Amino acid sequence: MAGRLRGVVALVTGGGSGIGRAVCSRLCRDGARVAVADRDTAGAEDTLGTLWGHEGHQQPSSVVPSLNAAFDVDVASATSVTRLLRRVQEHFGSPPRVAVCCAGVTRDDFLLRMDEGTFQEVLAVNLQGTFLVTQAVARALVAAGTGGSIVHVGSIVAKVGNVGQTNYAASKAGVEGLTRSCAKELSRFGIRCNAVLPGFIVTPMSQKVPPKVLAKFAGLVPMGRLGDPEEVADVCAFLASGDSAYITGASVEVTGGLFM
Ligand code: NAD
């Protein structure tokens, strides 16, 4: 199996859709053995099915063991995340040296109308979920003494705000602060932590936005179009790999130049 992540175990949350699915595919092409984790188990299994065919990843059979695996997880639950890490270690025989936290939700509403539950739900998945996965992975890596790379998926909305997204923007701003603090704490263990800030990317999440609004955003992008999940995945794979060995605590914008 060729590639800069040859044989590395990589955990991807939110791997059952959109950006997470593209990240699974990209890491797999780089030679990683991928743990596809999602609350949507059918989505995670679908992603798993797309990974065969990458170099060295043959369709599993009674004689060819599976190099990748799908796991169900609710990242907002500490119990569920602890169970995920245990199952990943049991399956692969080691903790994930790469983790990409893509699981995320939107529950848009105007500030003047938003109820507390809607605010908390988004914080629980996007921010607390990223914290729980990062903490569990970091604990396992410190115990194993191997070092590793953790990538958080934030959003450009954290920097510029967005109408109807007070909860989402707050959660993603929190993710950036979490990333930088983790980078400072974990460097001495050889663990890097960076964030990717996508702009508007064509996925099931952005398809919930009315087409008229999406077209307006596309018009604001200097590159003149929305992004593809694969373009975010390429940057996640760079940050996951040794090609970014001297980068930690960074936030990399993947926006086509939007809001620069
Ligand atoms: P998506 O809806 O296609 O995928 C999100 C995935 O997260 C889904 O598979 C969903 O089941 C999973 N998920 C949600 N809650 C979960 C939970 N509690 N536990 C485990 N899994 C859970 O969305 P996407 O566009 O691919 O988003 C991926 C990440 O990128 C998110 O963090 C999102 O905030 C971020 N992002 C997306 C865009 C965009 O324009 N699409 C822009 C900036 C940031």
Boltz pocket constraint, residues with backbone or C-beta under 6 A from the ligand:
constraints:
  - pocket:
      binder: B
      contacts: [[A, 13], [A, 14], [A, 15], [A, 16], [A, 17], [A, 18], [A, 19], [A, 20], [A, 37], [A, 38], [A, 39], [A, 40], [A, 43], [A, 73], [A, 74], [A, 75], [A, 76], [A, 101], [A, 102], [A, 103], [A, 104], [A, 105], [A, 125], [A, 129], [A, 153], [A, 154], [A, 155], [A, 156], [A, 197], [A, 198], [A, 199], [A, 200], [A, 201], [A, 202], [A, 203], [A, 204], [A, 205], [A, 206]]
      max_distance: 6.0
